[in-house]
Amino acid sequence: MVKYFKTKVGSHEISTAITLARHQTTPRTLGVHLPNNMDDRRLASTPTGLVNDNALVSALRNTYLSFLERRDALGLSNPGAFENISREVSRDVLLTNFMFTGLRAEWNKPISNSPIFQLSHQLSMGAQGMSPYTFSALYGSSKVFLQGTMENDGSLVARSNYRWNNSLITKTHAQIQSSQSMLSVENDYTGRDFTASFKMMNPSIIEGGIKGIYIASYLQSVTPSLALGLEAVWQRAAMNSSPEALLSYGLRYKGSDWIASLQMQSEGPQGSAINSSYWRRLTDKVSVGTDLSLQFAPGLSGQGGLMGGSLQKEGSATAGAKYEFRASTFRGQIDSKGRLSCLLEKTILPAVRVTFAGEMDHLKQQAKVGVGVSVEAMSEDLMEQAEKGGVQAPAVPF
């Protein structure tokens, strides 16, 4: 500093510079005026100053800040995951996840509310795709979710979710059976107005290459009502087979009391597909939904596609309704294949729930019936805590 003032300012400022060195102050704190903005020049000579004074970096920074301001002004919300783009129809109204046949009895034993810890025993008879006996245990806290299921034939299914922070959750699913095993690892990142996900199923690199199924998806809100997204799938069953890739596009539009979604899968080895759904809430207790699916597969000649050639076209349509009563829920649906299905869940006592399911196939002249009973054996202490609301259940990362 002393040498700098001697050469640039003059003898009057030399003594001032010496004083500055003694008291560890700056020229501006003593009221000394430095010509040509000497302090700014010294700051600009540092790497940080060079970057900040760069015209291109400054323009990019200003553009990004302006983009963030406009983005905040839109008031966008998170649209959910791409795989749940039609969740109101497929997971709430229609019977895809609720239908069963035969007899089923379930006994649940809650042990703790915070953290959640529960044991379950399930017996079934005459049910398709269900084991005669299943034992499961569940544990859930604000960061961890663990669930294990063991069937009477030794099959094991395990799930674990871990919340790293408020935005990132890692989900692991493992299935061990006598015939085959499966492992999937998924990472979901939930932003303020978007959701990104990356999933691996049976990943492997030990055979000299990459095989398995890899799925990457992204869904972004572009307006308060409209969300757009895409999903990419890459898979290879074995090293001696060629990999396959698929790309799907998704759209979700949310109105005041209705939601519409559209998914289009690009053409691949198995053809292409278009799926659309529509959900509407008629009253506080009644909601309806429809689902339309169209598939285009190559013809017998092995040639064809959306752009021309021989195609095998197949479509299906399903319409359903959900009625919520004080102590029961009724779901009914009918599809284009002539199947009429319904399901009634009735709460008889606070700890007892009965389920009736039925399906009639008019074209095949077949009928299926299912009856289920679920009992929740909660202790008196937990019942008192639940009634008083003294213990709040944690936000489990399902």
Sequence and secondary structure as in RCSB ss.txt:
>XXXX:A:sequence
MVKYFKTKVGSHEISTAITLARHQTTPRTLGVHLPNNMDDRRLASTPTGLVNDNALVSALRNTYLSFLERRDALG
LSNPGAFENISREVSRDVLLTNFMFTGLRAEWNKPISNSPIFQLSHQLSMGAQGMSPYTFSALYGSSKVFLQGTM
ENDGSLVARSNYRWNNSLITKTHAQIQSSQSMLSVENDYTGRDFTASFKMMNPSIIEGGIKGIYIASYLQSVTPS
LALGLEAVWQRAAMNSSPEALLSYGLRYKGSDWIASLQMQSEGPQGSAINSSYWRRLTDKVSVGTDLSLQFAPGL
SGQGGLMGGSLQKEGSATAGAKYEFRASTFRGQIDSKGRLSCLLEKTILPAVRVTFAGEMDHLKQQAKVGVGVSV
EAMSEDLMEQAEKGGVQAPAVPF
>XXXX:A:secstr
 HHHHHHHT SHHHHHHHHHHHHT  GGGGT   TT HHHHHHHTSHHHHHHT HHHHHHHHHHHHHHHHHHHHT
      GGGTTHHIIIIISSTTT   EEEEEEEEEEEETTEEEEEEEEEES TT  SEEEEEEEE SSEEEEEEE
ETTS EEEEEEEESSSSEEEEEEEEE SS EEEEEEEEEE SSEEEEEEEEEEE TTSS EEEEEEEEEEESSSS
EEEEEEEEEEESSTTS  EEEEEEEEEEE SSEEEEEEEEEEETTEEEEEEEEEEE SSSEEEEEEEEEEEEE T
TS  BTTBS EEEEEEEEEEEEEE SSEEEEEEEETTSEEEEEEEEEEETTEEEEEEEEEETTTTEEEEEEEEEE
E   HHHHHHHHHT S       
